[in-house]
Amino acid sequence: MTPPRLWADFNGLFGEYLCISHGDTCRDETGAEIVLRSGIRATAFCEDSDDQGRPDKLIASGIVKPAAPGMVGHRSRWVLHIDQDGVRHESDLQVED
């Protein structure tokens, strides 16, 4: 099963954690509501652009976890614990010939 792609505001990035929801759900790339639970492998994304203004989404993959007590002050309920690949642009995934 392919991990869901969840919309996130990357302004909520705190080190290796990205806040993904203030509630119990998050929207995926199709607009569907995804119920969050601990341990889900997911990829978060948001719209961005490259240096020439072309669309190039920011992405980060990892595991969904409940927000730590300090993040609850930011109203976050769920976070993505970002994996070793970190935050990158979607174009970084393209293989050059």
N, CA, C and O atoms as CSV, one atom per row, in Angstrom:
chain,resi,resn,atom,element,x,y,z
A,1,MET,N,N,0.841,-1.180,0.000
A,1,MET,CA,C,0.000,0.000,0.000
A,1,MET,C,C,0.891,1.250,0.000
A,1,MET,O,O,1.853,1.345,0.762
A,2,THR,N,N,0.552,2.188,-0.858
A,2,THR,CA,C,1.307,3.434,-0.960
A,2,THR,C,C,0.957,4.336,0.217
A,2,THR,O,O,-0.219,4.515,0.532
A,3,PRO,N,N,1.967,4.904,0.869
A,3,PRO,CA,C,1.684,5.824,1.985
A,3,PRO,C,C,0.856,7.011,1.507
A,3,PRO,O,O,1.056,7.484,0.388
A,4,PRO,N,N,-0.067,7.502,2.330
A,4,PRO,CA,C,-0.856,8.665,1.921
A,4,PRO,C,C,0.024,9.905,1.802
A,4,PRO,O,O,1.038,10.038,2.486
A,5,ARG,N,N,-0.392,10.809,0.916
A,5,ARG,CA,C,0.265,12.115,0.765
A,5,ARG,C,C,-0.639,13.130,1.437
A,5,ARG,O,O,-1.747,13.394,0.970
A,6,LEU,N,N,-0.165,13.693,2.526
A,6,LEU,CA,C,-0.956,14.585,3.365
A,6,LEU,C,C,-0.522,16.032,3.179
A,6,LEU,O,O,0.671,16.332,3.162
A,7,TRP,N,N,-1.506,16.939,3.040
A,7,TRP,CA,C,-1.175,18.348,2.933
A,7,TRP,C,C,-0.725,18.853,4.297
A,7,TRP,O,O,-1.323,18.517,5.320
A,8,ALA,N,N,0.328,19.659,4.310
A,8,ALA,CA,C,0.824,20.255,5.556
A,8,ALA,C,C,1.368,21.649,5.260
A,8,ALA,O,O,1.810,21.936,4.147
A,9,ASP,N,N,1.328,22.496,6.262
A,9,ASP,CA,C,1.924,23.826,6.175
A,9,ASP,C,C,3.342,23.700,6.727
A,9,ASP,O,O,3.523,23.498,7.928
A,10,PHE,N,N,4.334,23.818,5.870
A,10,PHE,CA,C,5.715,23.611,6.289
A,10,PHE,C,C,6.239,24.740,7.175
A,10,PHE,O,O,7.386,24.689,7.617
A,11,ASN,N,N,5.413,25.765,7.443
A,11,ASN,CA,C,5.768,26.749,8.461
A,11,ASN,C,C,5.704,26.119,9.843
A,11,ASN,O,O,6.218,26.686,10.808
A,12,GLY,N,N,5.074,24.945,9.949
A,12,GLY,CA,C,4.983,24.212,11.206
A,12,GLY,C,C,6.100,23.196,11.368
A,12,GLY,O,O,5.916,22.167,12.018
A,13,LEU,N,N,7.251,23.476,10.783
A,13,LEU,CA,C,8.403,22.583,10.864
A,13,LEU,C,C,9.233,22.932,12.093
A,13,LEU,O,O,9.677,24.069,12.252
A,14,PHE,N,N,9.437,21.944,12.957
A,14,PHE,CA,C,10.238,22.108,14.179
A,14,PHE,C,C,11.290,21.013,14.197
A,14,PHE,O,O,11.057,19.926,14.725
A,15,GLY,N,N,12.457,21.306,13.615
A,15,GLY,CA,C,13.513,20.299,13.548
A,15,GLY,C,C,13.074,19.118,12.708
A,15,GLY,O,O,12.776,19.261,11.522
A,16,GLU,N,N,13.036,17.950,13.331
A,16,GLU,CA,C,12.645,16.738,12.598
A,16,GLU,C,C,11.154,16.444,12.701
A,16,GLU,O,O,10.708,15.358,12.329
A,17,TYR,N,N,10.383,17.401,13.203
A,17,TYR,CA,C,8.933,17.233,13.327
A,17,TYR,C,C,8.198,18.291,12.521
A,17,TYR,O,O,8.551,19.470,12.547
A,18,LEU,N,N,7.167,17.850,11.801
A,18,LEU,CA,C,6.318,18.735,11.028
A,18,LEU,C,C,4.894,18.594,11.543
A,18,LEU,O,O,4.325,17.503,11.517
A,19,CYS,N,N,4.322,19.690,12.009
A,19,CYS,CA,C,2.936,19.661,12.480
A,19,CYS,C,C,2.038,19.416,11.270
A,19,CYS,O,O,2.135,20.124,10.267
A,20,ILE,N,N,1.166,18.415,11.365
A,20,ILE,CA,C,0.308,18.101,10.227
A,20,ILE,C,C,-1.177,18.281,10.514
A,20,ILE,O,O,-1.980,18.324,9.582
A,21,SER,N,N,-1.561,18.389,11.800
A,21,SER,CA,C,-2.983,18.576,12.071
A,21,SER,C,C,-3.229,19.110,13.475
A,21,SER,O,O,-2.518,18.784,14.426
A,22,HIS,N,N,-4.264,19.945,13.572
A,22,HIS,CA,C,-4.734,20.435,14.874
A,22,HIS,C,C,-5.909,19.597,15.359
A,22,HIS,O,O,-6.403,19.791,16.469
A,23,GLY,N,N,-6.351,18.670,14.527
A,23,GLY,CA,C,-7.472,17.791,14.872
A,23,GLY,C,C,-7.089,16.338,14.681
A,23,GLY,O,O,-5.911,15.985,14.720
A,24,ASP,N,N,-8.094,15.495,14.473
A,24,ASP,CA,C,-7.838,14.060,14.313
A,24,ASP,C,C,-7.760,13.620,12.864
A,24,ASP,O,O,-7.565,12.437,12.583
A,25,THR,N,N,-7.912,14.570,11.933
A,25,THR,CA,C,-7.843,14.239,10.516
A,25,THR,C,C,-6.946,15.230,9.788
A,25,THR,O,O,-6.587,16.288,10.305
A,26,CYS,N,N,-6.602,14.841,8.571
A,26,CYS,CA,C,-5.788,15.682,7.697
A,26,CYS,C,C,-6.254,15.404,6.266
A,26,CYS,O,O,-6.682,14.292,5.959
A,27,ARG,N,N,-6.173,16.393,5.407
A,27,ARG,CA,C,-6.563,16.188,4.005
A,27,ARG,C,C,-5.393,15.608,3.204
A,27,ARG,O,O,-4.237,15.989,3.385
A,28,ASP,N,N,-5.738,14.674,2.315
A,28,ASP,CA,C,-4.710,14.138,1.436
A,28,ASP,C,C,-4.695,14.927,0.130
A,28,ASP,O,O,-5.414,15.917,0.000
A,29,GLU,N,N,-3.885,14.502,-0.836
A,29,GLU,CA,C,-3.728,15.264,-2.070
A,29,GLU,C,C,-4.985,15.302,-2.931
A,29,GLU,O,O,-5.089,16.134,-3.833
A,30,THR,N,N,-5.953,14.403,-2.662
A,30,THR,CA,C,-7.220,14.418,-3.401
A,30,THR,C,C,-8.277,15.229,-2.678
A,30,THR,O,O,-9.365,15.434,-3.215
A,31,GLY,N,N,-7.980,15.699,-1.464
A,31,GLY,CA,C,-8.941,16.439,-0.657
A,31,GLY,C,C,-9.709,15.564,0.315
A,31,GLY,O,O,-10.521,16.066,1.093
A,32,ALA,N,N,-9.465,14.261,0.279
A,32,ALA,CA,C,-10.154,13.340,1.190
A,32,ALA,C,C,-9.621,13.501,2.606
A,32,ALA,O,O,-8.436,13.771,2.804
A,33,GLU,N,N,-10.502,13.334,3.590
A,33,GLU,CA,C,-10.113,13.387,5.006
A,33,GLU,C,C,-9.493,12.045,5.403
A,33,GLU,O,O,-10.098,10.992,5.202
A,34,ILE,N,N,-8.311,12.088,5.956
A,34,ILE,CA,C,-7.620,10.897,6.435
A,34,ILE,C,C,-7.616,10.954,7.959
A,34,ILE,O,O,-7.188,11.947,8.547
A,35,VAL,N,N,-8.091,9.896,8.590
A,35,VAL,CA,C,-8.052,9.813,10.054
A,35,VAL,C,C,-6.630,9.448,10.446
A,35,VAL,O,O,-6.077,8.455,9.972
A,36,LEU,N,N,-6.044,10.263,11.320
A,36,LEU,CA,C,-4.661,10.063,11.734
A,36,LEU,C,C,-4.580,9.134,12.935
A,36,LEU,O,O,-5.445,9.147,13.811
A,37,ARG,N,N,-3.529,8.330,12.958
A,37,ARG,CA,C,-3.234,7.487,14.103
A,37,ARG,C,C,-1.735,7.251,14.143
A,37,ARG,O,O,-1.052,7.309,13.120
A,38,SER,N,N,-1.254,6.993,15.299
A,38,SER,CA,C,0.180,6.800,15.499
A,38,SER,C,C,0.694,5.624,14.678
A,38,SER,O,O,0.067,4.567,14.619
A,39,GLY,N,N,1.841,5.828,14.048
A,39,GLY,CA,C,2.502,4.760,13.307
A,39,GLY,C,C,2.250,4.740,11.819
A,39,GLY,O,O,2.866,3.948,11.107
A,40,ILE,N,N,1.357,5.593,11.320
A,40,ILE,CA,C,1.104,5.635,9.880
A,40,ILE,C,C,2.339,6.193,9.181
A,40,ILE,O,O,2.847,7.244,9.570
A,41,ARG,N,N,2.826,5.501,8.155
A,41,ARG,CA,C,3.885,6.040,7.300
A,41,ARG,C,C,3.188,6.937,6.288
A,41,ARG,O,O,2.206,6.527,5.669
A,42,ALA,N,N,3.692,8.170,6.111
A,42,ALA,CA,C,3.050,9.134,5.219
A,42,ALA,C,C,4.087,10.069,4.610
A,42,ALA,O,O,5.223,10.155,5.076
A,43,THR,N,N,3.672,10.758,3.569
A,43,THR,CA,C,4.462,11.823,2.970
A,43,THR,C,C,3.639,13.096,3.056
A,43,THR,O,O,2.489,13.130,2.618
A,44,ALA,N,N,4.229,14.142,3.621
A,44,ALA,CA,C,3.581,15.450,3.699
A,44,ALA,C,C,4.061,16.279,2.511
A,44,ALA,O,O,5.190,16.124,2.044
A,45,PHE,N,N,3.185,17.161,2.033
A,45,PHE,CA,C,3.566,18.026,0.918
A,45,PHE,C,C,2.911,19.391,1.061
A,45,PHE,O,O,1.909,19.542,1.760
A,46,CYS,N,N,3.480,20.372,0.399
A,46,CYS,CA,C,2.848,21.677,0.239
A,46,CYS,C,C,3.341,22.288,-1.062
A,46,CYS,O,O,4.418,21.958,-1.557
A,47,GLU,N,N,2.529,23.184,-1.600
A,47,GLU,CA,C,2.875,23.843,-2.854
A,47,GLU,C,C,4.082,24.749,-2.633
A,47,GLU,O,O,4.188,25.423,-1.608
A,48,ASP,N,N,4.976,24.755,-3.590
A,48,ASP,CA,C,6.158,25.614,-3.569
A,48,ASP,C,C,6.581,25.796,-5.017
A,48,ASP,O,O,5.933,25.272,-5.923
A,49,SER,N,N,7.655,26.528,-5.244
A,49,SER,CA,C,8.161,26.715,-6.603
A,49,SER,C,C,9.681,26.755,-6.580
A,49,SER,O,O,10.302,27.000,-5.546
A,50,ASP,N,N,10.266,26.506,-7.753
A,50,ASP,CA,C,11.719,26.551,-7.862
A,50,ASP,C,C,12.170,27.989,-8.130
A,50,ASP,O,O,11.361,28.916,-8.101
A,51,ASP,N,N,13.454,28.162,-8.387
A,51,ASP,CA,C,14.017,29.498,-8.590
A,51,ASP,C,C,13.455,30.210,-9.827
A,51,ASP,O,O,13.508,31.437,-9.917
A,52,GLN,N,N,12.922,29.446,-10.770
A,52,GLN,CA,C,12.344,30.034,-11.977
A,52,GLN,C,C,10.825,30.192,-11.858
A,52,GLN,O,O,10.165,30.558,-12.831
A,53,GLY,N,N,10.274,29.924,-10.692
A,53,GLY,CA,C,8.845,30.083,-10.474
A,53,GLY,C,C,7.990,28.912,-10.909
A,53,GLY,O,O,6.762,28.997,-10.873
A,54,ARG,N,N,8.619,27.813,-11.322
A,54,ARG,CA,C,7.866,26.619,-11.719
A,54,ARG,C,C,7.415,25.853,-10.489
A,54,ARG,O,O,8.153,25.781,-9.506
A,55,PRO,N,N,6.202,25.271,-10.520
A,55,PRO,CA,C,5.729,24.490,-9.364
A,55,PRO,C,C,6.685,23.354,-9.018
A,55,PRO,O,O,7.131,22.620,-9.899
A,56,ASP,N,N,6.994,23.214,-7.747
A,56,ASP,CA,C,7.880,22.153,-7.256
A,56,ASP,C,C,7.558,21.952,-5.780
A,56,ASP,O,O,8.096,22.657,-4.926
A,57,LYS,N,N,6.687,20.998,-5.477
A,57,LYS,CA,C,6.206,20.794,-4.118
A,57,LYS,C,C,7.334,20.474,-3.142
A,57,LYS,O,O,8.291,19.776,-3.477
A,58,LEU,N,N,7.196,21.004,-1.919
A,58,LEU,CA,C,8.038,20.566,-0.810
A,58,LEU,C,C,7.448,19.262,-0.311
A,58,LEU,O,O,6.226,19.128,-0.236
A,59,ILE,N,N,8.297,18.290,0.035
A,59,ILE,CA,C,7.822,17.022,0.565
A,59,ILE,C,C,8.710,16.571,1.715
A,59,ILE,O,O,9.875,16.953,1.816
A,60,ALA,N,N,8.131,15.752,2.572
A,60,ALA,CA,C,8.871,15.113,3.661
A,60,ALA,C,C,8.120,13.827,3.998
A,60,ALA,O,O,6.892,13.826,4.086
A,61,SER,N,N,8.848,12.749,4.182
A,61,SER,CA,C,8.245,11.465,4.536
A,61,SER,C,C,8.627,11.091,5.951
A,61,SER,O,O,9.645,11.546,6.474
A,62,GLY,N,N,7.802,10.256,6.570
A,62,GLY,CA,C,8.094,9.816,7.923
A,62,GLY,C,C,6.920,9.086,8.542
A,62,GLY,O,O,6.083,8.512,7.846
A,63,ILE,N,N,6.877,9.119,9.866
A,63,ILE,CA,C,5.867,8.410,10.647
A,63,ILE,C,C,5.011,9.413,11.417
A,63,ILE,O,O,5.534,10.340,12.036
A,64,VAL,N,N,3.694,9.220,11.375
A,64,VAL,CA,C,2.757,10.061,12.117
A,64,VAL,C,C,2.825,9.701,13.597
A,64,VAL,O,O,2.805,8.526,13.963
A,65,LYS,N,N,2.905,10.732,14.445
A,65,LYS,CA,C,2.951,10.551,15.902
A,65,LYS,C,C,2.096,11.622,16.574
A,65,LYS,O,O,1.861,12.682,15.993
A,66,PRO,N,N,1.630,11.354,17.796
A,66,PRO,CA,C,0.951,12.421,18.546
A,66,PRO,C,C,1.951,13.539,18.837
A,66,PRO,O,O,3.135,13.281,19.055
A,67,ALA,N,N,1.475,14.763,18.840
A,67,ALA,CA,C,2.349,15.903,19.138
A,67,ALA,C,C,2.830,15.827,20.581
A,67,ALA,O,O,2.081,15.449,21.481
A,68,ALA,N,N,4.085,16.192,20.784
A,68,ALA,CA,C,4.658,16.246,22.128
A,68,ALA,C,C,4.000,17.390,22.898
A,68,ALA,O,O,3.494,18.328,22.283
A,69,PRO,N,N,3.998,17.331,24.237
A,69,PRO,CA,C,3.348,18.375,25.042
A,69,PRO,C,C,3.749,19.806,24.653
A,69,PRO,O,O,2.895,20.693,24.668
A,70,GLY,N,N,4.990,20.054,24.313
A,70,GLY,CA,C,5.431,21.393,23.932
A,70,GLY,C,C,4.807,21.873,22.640
A,70,GLY,O,O,4.616,23.074,22.448
A,71,MET,N,N,4.484,20.942,21.748
A,71,MET,CA,C,3.868,21.302,20.476
A,71,MET,C,C,2.369,21.526,20.620
A,71,MET,O,O,1.756,22.203,19.794
A,72,VAL,N,N,1.789,20.968,21.648
A,72,VAL,CA,C,0.361,21.168,21.879
A,72,VAL,C,C,0.079,22.648,22.108
A,72,VAL,O,O,-1.002,23.136,21.777
A,73,GLY,N,N,1.050,23.363,22.673
A,73,GLY,CA,C,0.915,24.807,22.848
A,73,GLY,C,C,0.756,25.520,21.519
A,73,GLY,O,O,0.205,26.619,21.457
A,74,HIS,N,N,1.243,24.889,20.451
A,74,HIS,CA,C,1.078,25.429,19.101
A,74,HIS,C,C,-0.211,24.890,18.477
A,74,HIS,O,O,-0.446,25.075,17.283
A,75,ARG,N,N,-1.035,24.233,19.268
A,75,ARG,CA,C,-2.309,23.652,18.877
A,75,ARG,C,C,-2.166,22.419,18.000
A,75,ARG,O,O,-3.159,21.953,17.442
A,76,SER,N,N,-0.977,21.885,17.864
A,76,SER,CA,C,-0.787,20.693,17.054
A,76,SER,C,C,-1.235,19.463,17.811
A,76,SER,O,O,-0.919,19.295,18.989
A,77,ARG,N,N,-1.968,18.611,17.134
A,77,ARG,CA,C,-2.379,17.346,17.736
A,77,ARG,C,C,-1.546,16.186,17.166
A,77,ARG,O,O,-1.230,15.227,17.871
A,78,TRP,N,N,-1.196,16.297,15.871
A,78,TRP,CA,C,-0.428,15.253,15.201
A,78,TRP,C,C,0.758,15.858,14.466
A,78,TRP,O,O,0.666,16.957,13.919
A,79,VAL,N,N,1.876,15.130,14.458
A,79,VAL,CA,C,3.082,15.552,13.752
A,79,VAL,C,C,3.590,14.413,12.893
A,79,VAL,O,O,3.253,13.249,13.108
A,80,LEU,N,N,4.410,14.772,11.912
A,80,LEU,CA,C,5.135,13.798,11.115
A,80,LEU,C,C,6.573,13.811,11.601
A,80,LEU,O,O,7.242,14.842,11.531
A,81,HIS,N,N,7.058,12.667,12.098
A,81,HIS,CA,C,8.464,12.543,12.485
A,81,HIS,C,C,9.218,12.236,11.196
A,81,HIS,O,O,9.159,11.120,10.682
A,82,ILE,N,N,9.923,13.233,10.684
A,82,ILE,CA,C,10.548,13.166,9.365
A,82,ILE,C,C,11.717,12.194,9.359
A,82,ILE,O,O,12.532,12.174,10.281
A,83,ASP,N,N,11.785,11.387,8.303
A,83,ASP,CA,C,12.850,10.380,8.182
A,83,ASP,C,C,14.184,11.022,7.780
A,83,ASP,O,O,14.298,12.243,7.672
A,84,GLN,N,N,15.174,10.177,7.564
A,84,GLN,CA,C,16.549,10.632,7.292
A,84,GLN,C,C,16.681,11.422,5.989
A,84,GLN,O,O,17.683,12.109,5.793
A,85,ASP,N,N,15.694,11.340,5.096
A,85,ASP,CA,C,15.774,12.090,3.838
A,85,ASP,C,C,15.434,13.565,4.006
A,85,ASP,O,O,15.737,14.371,3.126
A,86,GLY,N,N,14.807,13.929,5.122
A,86,GLY,CA,C,14.520,15.322,5.422
A,86,GLY,C,C,13.493,15.953,4.504
A,86,GLY,O,O,12.746,15.262,3.811
A,87,VAL,N,N,13.468,17.273,4.509
A,87,VAL,CA,C,12.569,18.047,3.665
A,87,VAL,C,C,13.290,18.318,2.355
A,87,VAL,O,O,14.456,18.711,2.342
A,88,ARG,N,N,12.585,18.103,1.262
A,88,ARG,CA,C,13.193,18.307,-0.049
A,88,ARG,C,C,12.115,18.714,-1.049
A,88,ARG,O,O,10.924,18.682,-0.739
A,89,HIS,N,N,12.536,19.088,-2.226
A,89,HIS,CA,C,11.594,19.386,-3.311
A,89,HIS,C,C,11.291,18.094,-4.058
A,89,HIS,O,O,12.131,17.199,-4.150
A,90,GLU,N,N,10.094,18.016,-4.581
A,90,GLU,CA,C,9.690,16.835,-5.326
A,90,GLU,C,C,10.614,16.572,-6.506
A,90,GLU,O,O,10.863,15.416,-6.849
A,91,SER,N,N,11.125,17.628,-7.132
A,91,SER,CA,C,12.034,17.454,-8.275
A,91,SER,C,C,13.335,16.751,-7.862
A,91,SER,O,O,14.023,16.186,-8.712
A,92,ASP,N,N,13.679,16.780,-6.573
A,92,ASP,CA,C,14.882,16.090,-6.097
A,92,ASP,C,C,14.764,14.579,-6.248
A,92,ASP,O,O,15.772,13.872,-6.229
A,93,LEU,N,N,13.531,14.077,-6.399
A,93,LEU,CA,C,13.312,12.645,-6.526
A,93,LEU,C,C,13.494,12.148,-7.948
A,93,LEU,O,O,13.614,10.943,-8.170
A,94,GLN,N,N,13.516,13.053,-8.909
A,94,GLN,CA,C,13.638,12.670,-10.315
A,94,GLN,C,C,15.039,12.190,-10.612
A,94,GLN,O,O,16.027,12.815,-10.228
A,95,VAL,N,N,15.104,11.076,-11.297
A,95,VAL,CA,C,16.381,10.478,-11.671
A,95,VAL,C,C,16.848,11.140,-12.964
A,95,VAL,O,O,16.098,11.242,-13.936
A,96,GLU,N,N,18.088,11.581,-12.953
A,96,GLU,CA,C,18.652,12.186,-14.163
A,96,GLU,C,C,19.183,11.076,-15.053
A,96,GLU,O,O,19.789,10.116,-14.577
A,97,ASP,N,N,18.947,11.220,-16.361
A,97,ASP,CA,C,19.429,10.215,-17.330
A,97,ASP,C,C,20.892,10.386,-17.614
A,97,ASP,O,O,21.460,9.631,-18.403
